[in-house]
Amino acid sequence: MIEILGITDRGNEWNLKTKEYTIKDTPKYADLNRRGAIILDGELYSTYARLLIKRIS
């Protein structure tokens, strides 16, 4: 069984976003604020919307 925790989304309706990016972080800060963001090889990248799930059994 799984539990759906939320979704990474532009509106952050699930209150899962932990950081608001600014121009100081990267020139593409608006893209990073629309979806989830990851750091890969020291660079910030925007990801596609993802369901966040947790296995409960």
BELFENTA-V338108 format. One record per run of one state. SS is the DSSP state (A for helix, B for strand, O for the rest). FROM is the first residue (numbers start at 1). TO is the last residue. Records with the same first field share a line. If there is no record, write none. Layout:
BEGIN
SS: FROM-TO ; FROM-TO
END
This chain:
BEGIN
O: 1-1 ; 8-28 ; 35-36 ; 41-42 ; 47-50 ; 56-57
B: 2-7 ; 37-40 ; 43-46 ; 51-55
A: 29-34
END
